[in-house]
Amino acid sequence: MTNLTALCPKGEEIWVTYYKKNELLFFLTGPAGMSSTLAAQSGKFTLYGVSTGARGAQKAKKLGQGGNPTELEAKYSVAEKMRG
């Protein structure tokens, strides 16, 4: 089971998770306590990719930041990677 709290950087909160079957592939964050409108205006949405190490530990890698989650999803081919 994925410990999302451990993967999420301090000061951010997870807004969306992206899974393929039961495997977490990506998550999207915004500043903690900020509305989606303010996050978009400030360009503060961040997309992270998740990888699993040899011992099963998961690590998050910052892929990109922007004001539009849909653009981040397209830039990093999230939908294609979730399909297969």
C-alpha positions as CSV (number, residue, x, y, z in Angstrom):
1,M,0.0,0.0,0.0
2,T,1.3,3.4,-0.9
3,N,2.0,5.9,1.8
4,L,1.0,9.1,0.0
5,T,1.8,11.3,3.0
6,A,5.4,10.2,2.9
7,L,5.7,10.9,-0.8
8,C,4.1,14.4,-0.7
9,P,6.6,17.3,-0.1
10,K,6.0,19.5,2.9
11,G,3.8,22.5,2.2
12,E,1.9,20.7,-0.6
13,E,-1.2,18.6,-0.7
14,I,-2.1,15.9,-3.1
15,W,-5.0,16.9,-5.4
16,V,-5.1,13.9,-7.9
17,T,-3.5,10.5,-8.0
18,Y,-3.0,8.4,-11.2
19,Y,-3.0,4.6,-11.0
20,K,-2.5,1.8,-13.5
21,K,-4.3,-1.1,-11.9
22,N,-3.1,-0.9,-8.3
23,E,0.2,0.8,-9.0
24,L,0.6,4.5,-8.3
25,L,2.2,6.1,-11.4
26,F,1.8,9.9,-10.7
27,F,0.3,12.4,-8.4
28,L,-0.5,16.1,-8.8
29,T,-0.1,18.5,-5.9
30,G,-1.0,22.1,-5.1
31,P,0.0,24.4,-2.2
32,A,-1.6,23.3,1.0
33,G,-4.8,25.2,1.8
34,M,-4.9,27.1,-1.6
35,S,-7.9,27.0,-3.8
36,S,-7.6,25.6,-7.4
37,T,-8.1,29.2,-8.8
38,L,-5.2,30.6,-6.8
39,A,-3.0,27.6,-7.5
40,A,-3.6,28.1,-11.2
41,Q,-2.9,31.8,-11.1
42,S,0.3,31.2,-9.3
43,G,1.4,28.3,-11.5
44,K,1.7,26.1,-8.4
45,F,0.5,22.7,-9.6
46,T,3.3,20.1,-9.6
47,L,3.3,16.7,-11.2
48,Y,5.4,13.9,-9.7
49,G,6.3,10.5,-11.1
50,V,6.5,7.6,-8.8
51,S,9.0,4.8,-9.1
52,T,9.5,1.6,-7.0
53,G,13.0,0.7,-5.9
54,A,14.5,-2.8,-5.6
55,R,13.3,-3.2,-2.0
56,G,9.8,-2.0,-2.9
57,A,10.3,1.5,-1.5
58,Q,8.5,4.1,-3.6
59,K,10.1,7.4,-4.5
60,A,8.6,10.5,-6.0
61,K,10.4,12.6,-8.7
62,K,9.3,16.1,-9.6
63,L,8.4,16.2,-13.3
64,G,7.1,19.7,-13.8
65,Q,5.2,22.6,-12.5
66,G,2.5,24.8,-14.0
67,G,-0.8,26.6,-13.7
68,N,-2.8,24.0,-15.6
69,P,-3.0,20.3,-14.5
70,T,-4.3,19.3,-18.0
71,E,-1.2,20.7,-19.7
72,L,1.1,18.9,-17.3
73,E,-0.8,15.6,-17.9
74,A,-0.4,16.0,-21.7
75,K,3.3,17.1,-21.5
76,Y,4.2,14.0,-19.5
77,S,1.9,11.6,-21.3
78,V,0.0,10.6,-18.2
79,A,-3.1,9.1,-19.9
80,E,-0.9,7.0,-22.3
81,K,1.2,5.6,-19.4
82,M,-1.9,4.7,-17.4
83,R,-3.3,2.8,-20.4
84,G,-0.3,0.7,-20.9
